[in-house]
Amino acid sequence: MSSRLVAGPLALIAAGGVVAGPLLESGLPAPPQQWVFIVFTLPLPALGWLLAVRRPELRYGWLLLAAALTLGLALLGIGLSARGDGHPVLTALGSLSAVFYGLTWIFVPLLFPDGRLPSRRWRAVAWISGAAIALHTGGNLVYGHDPYHPRGGPLSATQWAGVFASSAGQLTTWIMAVIVFCGLIIRWRRSGQAERGQYAWMVGGMAATAAGAVLVYLFHFGGPQYGVAGLVGLMAVVGSLPAAIAVSVVRHRLLDVRVGLRGSRLHLVFDLRPTVDEVLSDLGTALEETPEPVEQLARLAAAVRTGLDLRWAAVTLADGTRVVSGEQEGRAVLELPVRGGRIECGPRDTGPLTRVDRRLLEALAVPAGLAIQSAGLVTRLVNAQEAERRRIERNIHDGVQQQLVALIAGLELARATGAGPDMLAGLREQARQTLADLRELAAGIHPSALSQGGLVEAVEERCSRLPVRTTVTSPPSLRARRFADEVEGAMYFTVSEAVANALKHAAAATIEVRLAQDGNRLCAGVTDDGRGFDPRTQARRGLATLADRLDALGGSLTVDSEPGKGTRVNAWVPVDG
């Protein structure tokens, strides 16, 4: 809204000066060449306003608007001077034509197409050009040149200083314009296929402007009136660059503007890329409809690619999992680290990535990080489940299965040989041991005490078999409370893994287990007096998988430990109050 409030009045002032100045100069009815001049000049303030309003974050539209404003004020000053007595204010307005020429000949092509210098090496050209334009304008002001009210008599020393300053500034402006034009040609020759058409039109516009300036210089004989050739040259000077930029905007989608069809009418389409809100809304819907983690990453990469109009985009997880949308060519031009991975962006189809693109990508960082974290969590849980399945399969194959095979073989042998009491007693003991091993295996999958007695009873049974002094504390109200199977299972195995680590790795002598419900949280804590460790340098072993399991339920797990000071494991999951 603020850009409209600023750009609108500036464009109206510029357009008013473009219309009023020539009409004041010639009077009404105006000759046809004045109307032709107005028609060719009005696109400049219109184009500047359009780009400044639709792309206010880019400098280029404001640059065109500034050029249009100086031209409009200069024409207005010349027109008023033609109808008045040559007041110094009017002369000052007329002197702004030097600023218009400097902007259009130097800064418009130099900052093409997005309002930024091509490189840091062009800073000197920009500073010298700015000084030259200021010198040219200041010299005109000091000299007070007015074609309708020429000064009589010899020039004063101050006026001669103005003449020399104006001439030096104008000559420097021409030299800088040539340098900028040569640089534009080099950029055109070195540009990629997507940008070459844009630069080609700008090169053509600059060439037409230079040719028009030559015609104006040759056929404008020092007075206010132009011949046909001079008028053609003036049309080229004021209209070539706006026309070239307009073609680049429409034909080559410069600044994300193109011509579209709506029904039977042509219209300009702005903001080809969706807004941040649109991308976030579409991405959220896509992620909700896609439960598979890899597909979620693919949707995320596609959203980034579409939102920024990229040739390709990729999403990479911390574990190396990578999904690419589009066909990757070359290296990424922009990378954004997000929670659990990173987003890589290839080049755009048209033009470089702008600040708007970077802001849109940064706005996607939070939902993208959540999607990446979710995909990584699901992947780790699937891998953990597969590892657990293989462990159970291996235990069954190497343990219970072999014992059952041996038991069957013993029974066959007993039947064939007519076994005595001793042999039958041995087979009975073997069957009991197999049953005990099978129960132990089942307890590792889901203990019967957890299904029958609840979390507190299952934890007490697990800790009662430990070879060190272990205490389990919990409020009486929690003993009779039951929770969802996945909640009880997650908390039981977290406690079981924590006490197992205290025995295996910490050489603990005492272990304390605490179970409690704090509002809508079911909490468990395991503290030991073992040797401790530095969590930053050592993995949490089986607790990492359990942390993912708790995270999937909306809870979390933390480990606090120091060498020589034991370990404290705290876990919680949300439950109904």
Secondary structure as GFF3:
##gff-version 3
##sequence-region A 1 577
A	DSSP	alpha_helix	2	26	.	.	.	ID=ss1
A	DSSP	alpha_helix	32	41	.	.	.	ID=ss2
A	DSSP	alpha_helix	43	54	.	.	.	ID=ss3
A	DSSP	alpha_helix	59	83	.	.	.	ID=ss4
A	DSSP	alpha_helix	88	95	.	.	.	ID=ss5
A	DSSP	alpha_helix	97	102	.	.	.	ID=ss6
A	DSSP	pi_helix	103	107	.	.	.	ID=ss7
A	DSSP	alpha_helix	108	110	.	.	.	ID=ss8
A	DSSP	three_ten_helix	120	122	.	.	.	ID=ss9
A	DSSP	alpha_helix	123	143	.	.	.	ID=ss10
A	DSSP	alpha_helix	157	190	.	.	.	ID=ss11
A	DSSP	alpha_helix	193	219	.	.	.	ID=ss12
A	DSSP	alpha_helix	228	251	.	.	.	ID=ss13
A	DSSP	three_ten_helix	254	256	.	.	.	ID=ss14
A	DSSP	beta_strand	258	262	.	.	.	ID=ss15
A	DSSP	beta_strand	265	269	.	.	.	ID=ss16
A	DSSP	alpha_helix	276	289	.	.	.	ID=ss17
A	DSSP	alpha_helix	293	308	.	.	.	ID=ss18
A	DSSP	beta_strand	312	317	.	.	.	ID=ss19
A	DSSP	beta_strand	322	326	.	.	.	ID=ss20
A	DSSP	beta_strand	334	338	.	.	.	ID=ss21
A	DSSP	beta_strand	341	345	.	.	.	ID=ss22
A	DSSP	alpha_helix	355	363	.	.	.	ID=ss23
A	DSSP	alpha_helix	365	395	.	.	.	ID=ss24
A	DSSP	pi_helix	396	400	.	.	.	ID=ss25
A	DSSP	alpha_helix	401	417	.	.	.	ID=ss26
A	DSSP	alpha_helix	421	445	.	.	.	ID=ss27
A	DSSP	alpha_helix	448	453	.	.	.	ID=ss28
A	DSSP	alpha_helix	455	464	.	.	.	ID=ss29
A	DSSP	beta_strand	469	473	.	.	.	ID=ss30
A	DSSP	alpha_helix	476	479	.	.	.	ID=ss31
A	DSSP	alpha_helix	485	504	.	.	.	ID=ss32
A	DSSP	beta_strand	510	518	.	.	.	ID=ss33
A	DSSP	beta_strand	521	528	.	.	.	ID=ss34
A	DSSP	alpha_helix	542	552	.	.	.	ID=ss35
A	DSSP	beta_strand	556	561	.	.	.	ID=ss36
A	DSSP	beta_strand	567	574	.	.	.	ID=ss37
###
